[in-house]
Amino acid sequence: MDDSMSRKGRLKSLRAVAVGNALEWFDWTLYATFSVYLARNLFEKSDARSALLSTLAVFAVGFFARPIGGLVFGRMGDRVGRKTIMVVTISLLAISSLGIALIPNYQDIGLSASIALLVFRTLQGLAHGGETGVSYTYVAEIAPSRHRGLWSSSVFVSVTLGVMAATAVAAGLTSLLGPEAMNDYGWRIGFAVGGLLGIYALFMRRSVEESHVFEQQNEQRCSRKLSRPEMFRIARNLIMLNCTTNVAYYTWVTFGPSTAIARGMDAGDAYRASLLAMAFCLAWLPICGIISDRIGRKPVMIIWGVLVVILTYPIANILTTEPHTLFWAQIMGLGAWGFIASIFPAVLSEQVPTQARAQGVGFISSVSVAIFGGTAPYLNTYLADIGHEYLYHYYLIALGLVAIAAGLLIRETAGVDLADITPPGAAPQREIIKADATISP
């Protein structure tokens, strides 16, 4: 079953998905990285804090659009194939990025500027929700079963490269243009670059091969509808796997430089420190993927949860206005995050049978991201503003305990063929087929 795609075809398809993932997260991260400039140019800036909170609220709106994208595009991916939907979503992401780059300032068109940002951010959220479920599913399905953890790590290697590229663009533009020009037009350059690169990713994705697991499912036509208890167990597992991952990532990584800048750190220094920490993470992710293939998903999940509980306070308290403190804070955060990120596409895909995999992973993951990841920056900023930042730390620690519980609850799926994945609590597909063969006359 694993041999139905050639190694050359697998690697070509993996590269195409990786480029698209990198671009996806370049665009997505750029919004967070340039949130200060968006607040100054596309909202009423007489109250700087209110404008920034409004920008973060629109950031959250993009997350709430993701479940719709995950549901719609995920369902289409389970019906017409993974490849077609990945082409559609990358096109929408490119359009939304170019749109943000071209929005006139608030002082030129008033409230329409804020509304336009909301529209493009919503479009970006829809595409991102669909992209996540389908691309995670696709990479897991084309990977050799014995090395699915390693192949899965490539997703967040490309994601990290996209985040690094966004951070590097921010650092480069800030150094070259200076604060005034950066505020006037420099931030638009980053979004324009993301949109133009989308065309390149689009052409690469048109050449990928369809997932052999999906094609086999269509040929056999043996899928059945999931029962409500099965859907509940799948949703429970996916939410527990998602919640801690999203809150920790957006707190420690995506908004790390913005938090440091808000505390008085030089913007260029913050971006460079973050960039260096992410460079170390690139080498760490494949190692974590290999570890999961050898010891299993469950132990890696438990290690991740324990590290969240242990590191939350040190990461929060180490940060000052010195760039090296941001570097070490993100080294700790990314070191812990690498355990879950390396296996994330694999372990999510391993919870859902083929006939509902893209929809299940896309929709439920996007709901979790909206509830937990999308609200994390706003909640953190709000609690810090009213002097109760410690409550946010307790919140993150509690989610670390949820991650530990998830590691104990899910069944071990390392090395299992994805075509044999059944709903939680059901017998493996091969056992069902053998039983049916025994019963049949």
C-alpha positions as CSV (number, residue, x, y, z in Angstrom):
1,M,0.0,0.0,0.0
2,D,2.9,2.3,0.8
3,D,4.5,1.4,-2.5
4,S,1.7,2.7,-4.7
5,M,3.5,6.0,-5.0
6,S,7.2,6.1,-6.2
7,R,9.8,7.7,-3.9
8,K,10.4,10.4,-6.5
9,G,6.7,11.2,-6.7
10,R,6.4,11.3,-2.9
11,L,9.4,13.7,-2.5
12,K,8.2,15.9,-5.4
13,S,4.7,16.1,-3.8
14,L,6.2,16.7,-0.3
15,R,8.3,19.7,-1.7
16,A,5.2,21.2,-3.3
17,V,3.2,21.0,-0.1
18,A,6.1,22.3,1.9
19,V,6.5,25.4,-0.2
20,G,2.8,26.1,0.1
21,N,2.9,25.6,3.9
22,A,5.8,28.0,4.2
23,L,4.0,30.6,2.2
24,E,0.8,30.0,4.1
25,W,2.5,30.8,7.4
26,F,4.5,33.6,5.9
27,D,1.3,35.4,5.2
28,W,-0.4,34.4,8.5
29,T,2.6,35.4,10.7
30,L,3.1,38.7,8.8
31,Y,-0.2,39.9,10.2
32,A,1.0,39.3,13.8
33,T,4.4,40.7,13.1
34,F,3.1,43.9,11.5
35,S,0.1,44.3,13.9
36,V,1.5,47.6,15.3
37,Y,1.7,49.1,11.7
38,L,-1.8,47.8,10.8
39,A,-3.2,49.4,13.9
40,R,-1.6,52.8,13.1
41,N,-2.7,52.8,9.4
42,L,-6.0,51.0,9.1
43,F,-7.7,52.0,12.4
44,E,-8.4,55.3,14.2
45,K,-5.0,55.9,15.9
46,S,-5.9,58.6,18.4
47,D,-6.0,55.9,21.0
48,A,-2.9,53.6,20.3
49,R,-3.9,50.9,22.7
50,S,-7.5,50.7,21.4
51,A,-6.2,50.5,17.8
52,L,-3.8,47.7,18.7
53,L,-6.6,45.7,20.5
54,S,-8.8,46.3,17.5
55,T,-6.1,44.8,15.3
56,L,-5.8,41.8,17.6
57,A,-9.6,41.4,17.5
58,V,-9.5,41.2,13.7
59,F,-6.6,38.7,14.1
60,A,-9.0,36.6,16.2
61,V,-11.8,37.0,13.5
62,G,-9.5,35.2,11.0
63,F,-9.3,32.3,13.5
64,F,-13.1,32.1,13.8
65,A,-13.4,31.9,10.0
66,R,-11.1,28.9,10.0
67,P,-13.7,26.3,11.1
68,I,-15.9,27.3,8.2
69,G,-13.0,26.9,5.8
70,G,-12.0,23.6,7.5
71,L,-15.5,22.3,7.2
72,V,-16.2,23.4,3.6
73,F,-12.8,22.7,2.1
74,G,-12.2,19.6,4.2
75,R,-15.5,18.1,3.0
76,M,-14.5,18.9,-0.6
77,G,-11.1,17.4,0.0
78,D,-12.7,14.1,1.2
79,R,-14.8,14.1,-2.0
80,V,-12.8,15.4,-4.9
81,G,-9.3,14.8,-3.6
82,R,-6.5,16.6,-1.6
83,K,-4.6,18.0,-4.5
84,T,-7.5,20.1,-6.0
85,I,-8.3,21.8,-2.7
86,M,-4.6,22.6,-1.9
87,V,-4.5,24.5,-5.2
88,V,-7.7,26.4,-4.3
89,T,-6.6,27.4,-0.8
90,I,-3.1,28.6,-1.8
91,S,-4.8,30.8,-4.4
92,L,-7.1,32.4,-1.8
93,L,-4.2,33.0,0.6
94,A,-2.2,34.8,-2.1
95,I,-5.3,37.0,-3.0
96,S,-5.9,37.9,0.6
97,S,-2.2,38.9,1.2
98,L,-2.1,41.1,-1.9
99,G,-5.4,42.6,-0.8
100,I,-4.1,43.7,2.6
101,A,-1.0,45.2,0.9
102,L,-3.3,47.4,-1.3
103,I,-5.8,48.7,1.4
104,P,-5.7,52.6,1.5
105,N,-5.1,54.1,4.9
106,Y,-7.8,55.0,7.5
107,Q,-7.2,58.7,7.0
108,D,-7.9,58.3,3.3
109,I,-11.1,56.1,3.3
110,G,-12.1,56.1,6.9
111,L,-13.9,53.0,8.4
112,S,-13.7,51.3,5.0
113,A,-10.0,50.6,5.6
114,S,-10.8,48.6,8.8
115,I,-13.7,46.8,7.0
116,A,-11.4,45.9,4.1
117,L,-8.8,44.4,6.5
118,L,-11.6,42.4,8.2
119,V,-12.8,41.1,4.8
120,F,-9.3,40.0,3.7
121,R,-8.5,38.5,7.1
122,T,-11.7,36.5,7.0
123,L,-10.8,35.2,3.5
124,Q,-7.4,34.3,4.8
125,G,-9.0,32.5,7.7
126,L,-11.2,30.5,5.4
127,A,-8.3,29.4,3.2
128,H,-6.1,28.7,6.2
129,G,-8.7,26.4,7.8
130,G,-9.1,24.4,4.6
131,E,-5.4,24.3,3.9
132,T,-4.5,23.0,7.4
133,G,-6.8,20.0,7.3
134,V,-6.1,19.0,3.7
135,S,-2.3,19.5,3.8
136,Y,-1.8,17.8,7.1
137,T,-3.9,14.9,5.8
138,Y,-2.0,14.8,2.5
139,V,1.5,14.7,4.0
140,A,0.4,12.0,6.5
141,E,-1.1,9.9,3.7
142,I,1.8,10.0,1.3
143,A,4.4,9.3,4.1
144,P,5.8,5.7,4.6
145,S,4.0,4.3,7.7
146,R,7.2,3.5,9.5
147,H,8.6,7.1,9.0
148,R,5.3,9.1,9.3
149,G,6.6,11.0,12.3
150,L,9.7,12.1,10.4
151,W,7.7,13.1,7.3
152,S,5.2,14.8,9.5
153,S,7.9,17.0,11.0
154,S,8.5,18.4,7.5
155,V,5.2,20.3,7.8
156,F,6.4,22.4,10.7
157,V,9.9,22.7,9.3
158,S,8.3,24.5,6.3
159,V,5.9,26.3,8.7
160,T,9.0,27.5,10.7
161,L,10.7,28.6,7.5
162,G,7.6,30.6,6.6
163,V,7.6,32.2,10.0
164,M,11.3,32.9,9.8
165,A,10.9,34.4,6.4
166,A,8.2,36.7,7.7
167,T,10.4,37.6,10.6
168,A,13.4,38.1,8.4
169,V,11.4,40.4,6.0
170,A,10.3,42.4,9.0
171,A,13.8,42.7,10.4
172,G,15.2,43.5,6.9
173,L,12.6,46.2,6.1
174,T,13.0,47.7,9.5
175,S,16.7,48.0,9.2
176,L,16.7,49.3,5.6
177,L,13.7,51.7,5.7
178,G,13.7,53.0,9.3
179,P,10.7,53.5,11.6
180,E,9.0,56.3,9.7
181,A,9.1,54.7,6.2
182,M,8.2,51.3,7.8
183,N,5.1,52.8,9.2
184,D,4.2,54.7,6.0
185,Y,4.6,51.9,3.4
186,G,7.2,49.4,4.4
187,W,4.7,47.0,6.0
188,R,2.9,46.8,2.7
189,I,6.0,45.4,0.9
190,G,5.9,42.2,3.1
191,F,2.3,41.4,2.2
192,A,2.9,42.1,-1.5
193,V,5.9,39.7,-1.4
194,G,3.7,37.0,0.1
195,G,1.0,37.5,-2.5
196,L,3.5,37.2,-5.4
197,L,5.1,34.1,-4.0
198,G,1.7,32.5,-3.9
199,I,1.8,32.3,-7.7
200,Y,5.0,30.2,-7.5
201,A,3.5,27.9,-4.9
202,L,0.3,27.6,-7.0
203,F,2.2,26.2,-10.0
204,M,4.2,23.8,-7.9
205,R,1.0,22.4,-6.3
206,R,-0.6,21.7,-9.7
207,S,2.0,19.0,-10.3
208,V,1.6,16.9,-7.2
209,E,0.2,13.4,-7.2
210,E,-3.0,12.5,-5.4
211,S,-2.8,10.7,-2.1
212,H,-2.8,6.9,-2.7
213,V,-4.8,6.4,0.5
214,F,-7.6,8.6,-0.8
215,E,-7.6,6.9,-4.2
216,Q,-7.8,3.5,-2.6
217,Q,-10.7,4.6,-0.5
218,N,-12.5,5.8,-3.6
219,E,-11.8,2.6,-5.5
220,Q,-13.0,0.3,-2.7
221,R,-16.1,2.4,-2.0
222,C,-16.3,0.8,1.4
223,S,-16.6,3.8,3.6
224,R,-19.5,4.2,6.0
225,K,-20.9,7.1,7.9
226,L,-19.4,7.6,11.4
227,S,-21.8,7.2,14.3
228,R,-22.3,10.0,16.8
229,P,-20.3,8.4,19.6
230,E,-17.5,7.9,17.1
231,M,-17.6,11.5,16.0
232,F,-17.6,12.6,19.7
233,R,-14.5,10.6,20.5
234,I,-12.7,11.9,17.4
235,A,-13.6,15.5,18.3
236,R,-12.6,15.0,21.9
237,N,-9.2,13.6,20.9
238,L,-8.5,16.3,18.3
239,I,-9.5,19.1,20.6
240,M,-7.3,17.8,23.4
241,L,-4.4,17.5,21.0
242,N,-4.9,21.0,19.6
243,C,-5.7,23.3,22.6
244,T,-2.3,23.4,24.4
245,T,-0.4,23.4,21.1
246,N,-2.1,26.5,19.8
247,V,-2.1,28.6,22.9
248,A,1.6,27.8,23.6
249,Y,2.6,28.5,20.0
250,Y,0.9,31.8,19.6
251,T,2.1,32.9,23.1
252,W,5.7,31.8,22.9
253,V,6.5,32.0,19.1
254,T,4.2,34.1,16.9
255,F,3.7,37.0,19.3
256,G,7.0,36.7,21.1
257,P,8.7,39.6,19.2
258,S,5.6,41.8,19.5
259,T,5.4,41.1,23.3
260,A,9.1,42.0,23.6
261,I,8.8,45.2,21.5
262,A,5.8,46.3,23.7
263,R,8.0,45.9,26.7
264,G,10.6,48.2,25.2
265,M,12.9,46.0,23.2
266,D,14.3,47.4,20.0
267,A,12.2,46.0,17.1
268,G,15.1,45.0,14.9
269,D,16.9,43.2,17.8
270,A,13.6,41.4,18.7
271,Y,13.1,40.1,15.2
272,R,16.8,38.9,14.9
273,A,16.7,37.1,18.3
274,S,13.5,35.4,17.3
275,L,14.9,34.4,13.9
276,L,18.0,32.9,15.5
277,A,15.9,30.8,17.9
278,M,13.7,29.5,15.1
279,A,16.9,28.5,13.1
280,F,17.8,26.1,16.0
281,C,14.3,24.7,15.9
282,L,14.6,23.6,12.3
283,A,17.2,21.0,13.2
284,W,15.3,19.9,16.3
285,L,11.9,19.1,14.6
286,P,13.1,16.1,12.5
287,I,14.9,14.7,15.6
288,C,11.6,14.8,17.5
289,G,9.8,13.2,14.5
290,I,12.3,10.3,14.5
291,I,11.9,9.9,18.3
292,S,8.2,9.5,17.8
293,D,8.6,6.9,15.2
294,R,10.8,4.9,17.6
295,I,9.1,5.3,21.0
296,G,5.5,6.1,19.8
297,R,3.2,9.1,19.8
298,K,1.9,8.7,23.4
299,P,5.2,9.2,25.2
300,V,6.0,12.2,23.0
301,M,2.6,13.8,23.9
302,I,3.2,13.3,27.6
303,I,6.7,14.8,27.4
304,W,5.2,17.8,25.6
305,G,2.6,18.3,28.3
306,V,5.1,18.0,31.1
307,L,7.4,20.6,29.5
308,V,4.5,23.1,29.2
309,V,3.8,22.8,32.9
310,I,7.5,23.1,33.9
311,L,8.5,25.9,31.5
312,T,5.5,28.4,31.5
313,Y,6.8,30.5,34.4
314,P,10.5,30.5,33.4
315,I,9.6,31.6,29.8
316,A,7.4,34.4,31.1
317,N,9.8,35.7,33.7
318,I,13.1,35.6,31.7
319,L,11.9,38.3,29.2
320,T,13.3,41.8,29.6
321,T,14.3,44.5,27.1
322,E,17.6,42.7,26.3
323,P,17.4,40.7,23.0
324,H,19.2,37.6,24.4
325,T,16.3,37.1,26.9
326,L,13.9,36.8,24.0
327,F,16.3,34.3,22.3
328,W,16.5,32.0,25.4
329,A,12.8,32.3,26.1
330,Q,12.0,31.2,22.5
331,I,14.7,28.4,22.6
332,M,12.9,27.0,25.7
333,G,9.4,27.4,24.1
334,L,10.5,26.0,20.7
335,G,12.4,23.2,22.3
336,A,9.2,22.0,24.1
337,W,6.9,22.8,21.1
338,G,9.1,20.7,18.8
339,F,7.9,17.5,20.5
340,I,4.3,18.1,19.5
341,A,4.9,20.1,16.3
342,S,7.0,17.3,14.7
343,I,4.1,14.8,15.0
344,F,1.1,17.1,14.8
345,P,-0.1,16.4,11.3
346,A,0.6,12.6,11.8
347,V,-1.1,12.3,15.2
348,L,-4.1,14.3,14.1
349,S,-4.5,12.3,10.9
350,E,-4.2,9.1,12.9
351,Q,-7.3,9.9,14.9
352,V,-9.7,10.0,11.9
353,P,-10.6,7.3,9.2
354,T,-9.9,8.2,5.6
355,Q,-13.4,9.0,4.5
356,A,-13.6,11.9,7.0
357,R,-10.0,12.7,7.6
358,A,-9.6,16.1,5.8
359,Q,-12.9,17.4,7.1
360,G,-12.4,16.1,10.6
361,V,-8.8,17.4,10.9
362,G,-9.6,20.7,9.2
363,F,-12.8,21.5,11.0
364,I,-12.2,20.4,14.5
365,S,-8.6,21.7,14.5
366,S,-9.8,25.0,13.2
367,V,-12.5,25.2,15.9
368,S,-9.8,24.5,18.5
369,V,-7.5,27.1,17.0
370,A,-10.3,29.7,17.0
371,I,-11.2,29.0,20.6
372,F,-7.7,28.7,22.0
373,G,-5.1,30.1,19.6
374,G,-7.1,33.0,18.2
375,T,-8.0,34.4,21.6
376,A,-4.6,33.8,23.2
377,P,-2.9,37.1,22.2
378,Y,-6.0,39.2,23.1
379,L,-6.4,37.4,26.4
380,N,-2.7,37.7,27.3
381,T,-2.7,41.4,26.4
382,Y,-5.9,42.1,28.3
383,L,-4.8,40.3,31.5
384,A,-1.4,42.0,31.4
385,D,-3.1,45.4,31.0
386,I,-5.3,45.0,34.1
387,G,-2.4,43.6,36.2
388,H,-3.4,39.9,36.2
389,E,-0.9,38.3,33.9
390,Y,-0.4,35.5,36.3
391,L,-3.9,34.2,35.5
392,Y,-2.8,33.6,31.9
393,H,0.2,31.5,33.2
394,Y,-2.2,29.4,35.2
395,Y,-4.3,29.0,32.1
396,L,-1.4,27.7,30.1
397,I,-0.2,25.3,32.8
398,A,-3.8,23.9,33.0
399,L,-3.6,23.3,29.3
400,G,-0.3,21.5,29.8
401,L,-2.2,19.0,32.1
402,V,-4.7,18.5,29.3
403,A,-1.9,17.6,26.9
404,I,-0.7,15.0,29.4
405,A,-4.2,13.6,29.6
406,A,-4.4,13.4,25.8
407,G,-1.2,11.4,25.7
408,L,-2.7,9.0,28.1
409,L,-6.0,8.8,26.4
410,I,-5.2,8.3,22.7
411,R,-4.3,4.9,21.3
412,E,-0.8,4.3,20.0
413,T,-0.8,4.7,16.2
414,A,2.9,4.9,15.3
415,G,3.6,2.7,12.3
416,V,0.0,1.9,11.6
417,D,-1.1,2.2,7.9
418,L,-3.5,5.2,7.6
419,A,-5.8,3.0,5.4
420,D,-6.3,0.8,8.5
421,I,-7.2,3.7,10.8
422,T,-10.7,3.3,12.4
423,P,-12.6,5.5,14.8
424,P,-11.4,5.6,18.4
425,G,-12.7,2.5,20.2
426,A,-13.2,0.5,17.0
427,A,-11.2,-2.5,15.9
428,P,-8.4,-1.9,13.3
429,Q,-9.6,-2.0,9.7
430,R,-7.6,-5.2,8.9
431,E,-9.3,-7.0,11.7
432,I,-12.7,-5.9,10.5
433,I,-12.0,-7.2,7.0
434,K,-10.7,-10.5,8.3
435,A,-13.9,-10.9,10.5
436,D,-16.1,-10.1,7.5
437,A,-14.3,-12.7,5.4
438,T,-14.8,-15.3,8.1
439,I,-18.5,-14.6,8.4
440,S,-19.1,-14.5,4.7
441,P,-20.3,-17.8,3.0
